[in-house]
């Protein structure tokens, strides 16, 4: 009798045979991107060209970098609403550093070189992320609330630093040795905008981290089942703090690239970008409950959003309609996620069911199980 | 071991009958063609061990889950329930094993949840309260209908659950473990209520693990084993021994303590460990308990619900804070260390609830198996694929998990194999001491025997094993030493030659009728 219970499942690559619906469902972000490209190429003669793709890609880079950080947080089962504000704050701080830091005590004005600016801004992003992470991991503040608060605080600081104004002079001066900020936003490496190069490099690194490092496995396991991960010796709190720090760093990098692209650093930059980043991750098939998702999907998600909104601009559709379309795509993506995970959950619970339903789930019942069973 | 699908004598007084009911979850067969009758105005009791299929069968009869095949016959007509409320409309209601109350609402609101008494202007709360009060009076329970359910103790919550089922005028009432949290007096009252119901023609299906208690109220007994009905009889023709014999079937050998080697040094030393109740009541669930376990020794901890077994094991593993005492592994004090540091020192825990604490459902079998020993195949920040595969293959081979190479979804495994994955995961860290909290919970007898065999093999190689159980039969299998816990303390220690009765007496298990 036991054998019937423990028969191995006939699983594998072709468990259900070839299933077109399933293929479309699982590769939906990819197919959506192709559909977007094909449709807009028909609608506009300017859309399908290398130069346009590169321009659109440099727009995508901002969302993409934010989305990579967001993916880490979402894999952990959390959410980071502060990235848009962190992006804005990072830009403002970079602008502030470019104007020179006056040290009154010493009577000097410091003009840090660009690489120092970049490092300091990334450190700032990490700090904001660490605050999020500590609030969430140590003080058990729900991620939504903690990052919502930090979102306001970071935005407030950005506004305070400039009094609501924008830094327009980011070029630096040759004699001060702090030129080169525009490199991030305007230069190209082998014809590819630096922002896109940064996106690709980040994606490769994070992909390696997720798939091949112990940290990646820890992240997937804490997102999938934190209690089980903890009992398996995974440092769940450290992982949690680390993902928010990485998300903050990604936001800071995006902030640097954006202000370089715009040649100005405004305190309101990046408002509501966190939502776009979340949307990209969701379109990419990640589960908001944690544990499922990957870089490939997230990048596709970012490209779907970017190519769609730029396409709508190119064919001259009103920006109000753009909002409607973007929203519809997001809802559709989440709907399909729900379909996909419900399928998977169904599969899991169908085989999982007996152990769940046959064993008493209440903690109390087991001890009672034998109560009086063999009493004489 | 072929199942015996005896068809009960077709009796005219059957109000509801199951005809060849089968239920499969994937390739796991929870029910294999069950036939049984519920007699009009009588108490039909279902007996069976954990996992025999009782709860699944009741869920099918009450419309909660559909059967894979087979018919439900109500008053001679085949019926199909699409939902629980469908079944309720046919006069069938169920008291579930797990409480299904909303703790933030009052007793009154819980009793009438979803069936509020409406008037033209809203809900007639006064009438609801009056009826709730009357129900509480019937159950001889002094609970004000306006009390919030979360303020009630567990037994009273169970009373509310029962009251809710009674408030629906049902013809058939299914009670799945209604007494697990009730006191003896409350059980007596419940039985009085049941007798009153049956005299009014209500048919009762009763499920309980308290065999003697259940036998008092039973009119017809039905015994399930491994998803099939093994016997049924009228209460006057049977006794406790008959029930146990049919429940357990032929005696399955769970093994004996491994011999032929000497125990090593003390591997685990628990010194005066206390654990305070998590709810903050200040009550010690583990009370200055001390225990030494030698390398190669297998210790079984037996105790009733609430004896503090889980708390003890979780505290030793680092999951719960100690309020006093020390934990020493091979001479090293690990009391202040984190769970992962304790795993590094060779102290691991296999938790009681494998779904909640043991498995990461989003990951594959292999990823689950290797989770606790990632460090062993990580070099220069990167995991070695081949190194991981070696760990996974090794685990699968050593603990006989039936799967194809570890890439399958963890949810595709049977309960027994899932449990082996959790054990294999911790064994892959090469521990010195393994703690297992109810390792046999919810797995079938064959898998149980395999788990015990695995543990005794590892013990013979010097692993110290501590496992807890709530089944006396399991104490008398591979354990060299049996510890009985009662109210957070060790109430007795026995060698392997103890009798079941002695263990149960020491646990405080009431052997009353």
Contacts between the chains, C-beta under 8 A, distances in Angstrom:
chain1	res1	chain2	res2	distance
A	1	B	1	5.6
A	1	B	3	7.6
A	1	B	226	5.0
A	1	B	444	7.5
A	1	B	446	7.5
A	2	B	416	7.8
A	2	B	444	5.4
A	2	B	445	6.7
A	2	B	446	2.7
A	2	B	447	6.7
A	3	B	446	7.5
A	4	B	27	7.5
A	4	B	28	7.7
A	4	B	29	5.7
A	5	B	28	5.4
A	5	B	29	7.3
A	5	B	414	4.9
A	5	B	415	7.7
A	5	B	416	6.6
A	5	B	444	5.2
A	5	B	446	7.5
A	5	B	447	7.5
A	6	B	402	5.1
A	6	B	414	5.0
A	6	B	416	5.7
A	6	B	417	5.8
A	6	B	444	7.9
A	6	B	446	7.2
A	6	B	447	6.5
A	7	B	27	5.1
A	7	B	402	7.0
A	7	B	414	7.7
A	8	B	402	4.3
A	8	B	403	5.4
A	8	B	404	6.1
A	8	B	408	7.8
A	9	B	26	6.9
A	9	B	27	6.6
A	9	B	403	7.6
A	9	B	408	5.9
A	9	B	412	4.0
A	9	B	413	7.3
A	11	B	404	6.8
A	11	B	407	7.8
A	11	B	408	4.5
A	11	B	409	7.0
A	11	B	412	5.6
A	12	B	404	6.7
A	12	B	407	7.8
A	208	B	382	7.6
A	212	B	382	4.7
A	212	B	383	5.4
A	213	B	378	7.5
A	213	B	381	5.6
A	213	B	382	6.0
A	213	B	383	6.5
A	214	B	374	4.5
A	214	B	375	6.9
A	214	B	378	4.8
A	214	B	381	7.8
A	214	B	383	6.2
A	217	B	367	6.9
A	217	B	370	8.0
A	217	B	371	6.9
A	217	B	374	5.6
A	217	B	383	6.9
A	218	B	374	7.6
A	220	B	360	7.5
A	220	B	362	7.0
A	220	B	363	6.3
A	220	B	367	7.6
A	221	B	360	4.8
A	221	B	363	6.4
A	221	B	367	7.7
A	221	B	371	5.6
A	223	B	362	7.2
A	224	B	360	3.8
A	224	B	361	6.2
A	224	B	362	3.6
A	224	B	363	5.7
A	225	B	356	7.7
A	225	B	357	7.9
A	225	B	359	6.6
A	225	B	360	4.4
A	225	B	361	6.4
A	225	B	362	7.6
A	227	B	351	8.0
A	227	B	356	6.1
A	227	B	357	4.7
A	228	B	351	7.9
A	228	B	356	7.8
A	228	B	357	5.5
A	228	B	358	5.5
A	228	B	359	5.8
A	228	B	360	5.3
A	228	B	371	7.9
A	229	B	360	6.5
A	229	B	371	7.1
A	230	B	319	7.6
A	230	B	339	6.0
A	231	B	317	7.3
A	231	B	319	6.6
A	231	B	339	6.4
A	231	B	349	6.1
A	231	B	351	5.8
A	231	B	357	5.7
A	231	B	358	7.4
A	232	B	343	7.7
A	232	B	371	4.5
A	232	B	372	4.0
A	232	B	425	6.4
A	232	B	426	7.7
A	233	B	339	5.9
A	233	B	340	3.6
A	233	B	343	4.0
A	233	B	344	7.6
A	233	B	372	5.3
A	233	B	429	7.5
A	234	B	340	7.0
A	234	B	371	7.2
A	235	B	338	7.5
A	235	B	340	5.9
A	287	B	362	7.9
A	290	B	362	7.8
A	291	B	360	7.0
A	291	B	361	8.0
A	291	B	362	3.6
A	291	B	363	7.5
A	292	B	362	5.4
A	347	B	409	7.4
A	347	B	411	7.0
A	347	B	412	7.7
A	348	B	361	6.4
A	348	B	409	6.5
A	348	B	411	3.2
A	348	B	412	7.7
A	349	B	25	7.8
A	349	B	411	7.3
A	350	B	25	5.2
A	350	B	26	5.0
A	351	B	25	5.8
A	351	B	26	3.3
A	351	B	27	7.2
A	351	B	28	6.5
A	351	B	411	5.7
A	351	B	412	5.1
A	351	B	413	7.4
A	351	B	414	7.6
A	352	B	25	7.3
A	352	B	355	7.7
A	352	B	361	8.0
A	352	B	411	4.6
A	353	B	25	3.7
A	353	B	26	7.8
A	353	B	28	7.6
A	353	B	30	7.4
A	354	B	25	4.9
A	354	B	28	4.7
A	354	B	30	4.7
A	354	B	51	7.5
A	354	B	56	7.5
A	354	B	414	7.5
A	354	B	415	6.3
A	355	B	354	7.9
A	355	B	355	7.4
A	355	B	414	7.2
A	355	B	415	3.0
A	355	B	418	6.5
A	355	B	442	5.1
A	355	B	443	7.4
A	356	B	355	6.4
A	357	B	25	8.0
A	357	B	30	7.3
A	357	B	55	6.0
A	357	B	56	5.7
A	357	B	59	7.2
A	358	B	30	6.4
A	358	B	50	6.8
A	358	B	51	4.2
A	358	B	52	7.8
A	358	B	53	6.9
A	358	B	55	6.7
A	358	B	56	6.6
A	358	B	415	7.5
A	358	B	442	6.1
A	359	B	50	6.2
A	359	B	51	6.6
A	359	B	415	7.1
A	359	B	441	5.7
A	359	B	442	2.7
A	360	B	50	6.8
A	360	B	97	6.3
A	360	B	177	7.7
A	360	B	442	7.9
A	361	B	97	7.8
A	361	B	98	5.5
A	362	B	97	6.7
A	362	B	98	5.1
A	362	B	99	7.5
A	362	B	180	7.6
A	363	B	305	7.7
A	363	B	310	7.6
A	363	B	352	7.8
A	363	B	353	7.8
A	364	B	154	7.3
A	364	B	180	5.9
A	364	B	181	6.3
A	364	B	305	5.1
A	364	B	306	7.8
A	365	B	97	6.5
A	365	B	177	6.4
A	365	B	180	5.7
A	365	B	209	7.6
A	365	B	305	7.8
A	366	B	50	7.5
A	366	B	305	7.2
A	366	B	352	7.9
A	366	B	438	6.1
A	366	B	441	5.8
A	366	B	470	5.2
A	367	B	303	7.3
A	367	B	304	5.0
A	367	B	305	2.8
A	367	B	306	6.9
A	367	B	307	7.3
A	367	B	470	4.5
A	368	B	177	7.7
A	368	B	180	5.0
A	368	B	209	5.4
A	368	B	210	7.3
A	368	B	304	7.6
A	368	B	305	5.5
A	368	B	470	7.7
A	369	B	49	7.8
A	369	B	50	5.6
A	369	B	209	5.1
A	369	B	470	5.6
A	369	B	471	6.7
A	370	B	209	7.1
A	370	B	470	5.6
A	370	B	471	4.9
A	370	B	472	6.0
A	371	B	209	6.0
A	371	B	210	5.5
A	371	B	304	6.8
A	371	B	509	6.3
A	372	B	209	7.3
A	372	B	210	4.6
A	372	B	211	5.2
A	372	B	212	5.1
A	372	B	213	6.5
A	372	B	509	7.3
A	372	B	510	7.7
A	372	B	511	7.7
A	373	B	209	6.6
A	373	B	211	5.8
A	373	B	244	7.0
A	373	B	471	7.8
A	373	B	472	7.7
A	374	B	244	6.4
A	374	B	472	6.1
A	374	B	473	7.6
A	374	B	500	5.7
A	374	B	504	7.5
A	375	B	211	7.5
A	375	B	212	6.3
A	375	B	504	6.5
A	375	B	509	6.8
A	375	B	511	4.5
A	376	B	240	7.8
A	376	B	501	6.5
A	376	B	511	6.9
